Amino acid sequence: MKGAARKQLECIAEAGNGRYYDAPEAAALARRLQRAAQLSADGYRFRGKRVEGASVRGAAPALTPGQYLDTIGPGETRYRRAEGPASSTTGAAPARTAPSAFSRTRAPHR
């Protein structure tokens, strides 16, 4: 692309919060697409301190304010306990599983 056509594509990319890349041949296009996919995925990487939830409620690890990561297998139940001042709020956002209770997460059977 050259001239006005390239300017139009750059403008479209910018308007969509994207980027315009030149790709003169198929191999260059493949490299650009791979890099663009990697950059896009970086925003979705999970971050937090690793913690292992307990299999019984009484052994639930206490979590202070922060971000945590845990894994859970099919049919497993994990418990965690949130600690903080009474005025604080607690939230959980499981990925790929649906919480069956606020302090308990159960993975679906496959």
Secondary structure, DSSP 8 states (H G I E B T S, - for coil): --HHHHHHHHHHHHHTT------SSHHHHHHHHHHHHHHHHHTT---SEE---BSSGGG--EE-SS-EE----TT-EEE-EE---TT-------SSS-EEETTEEE----
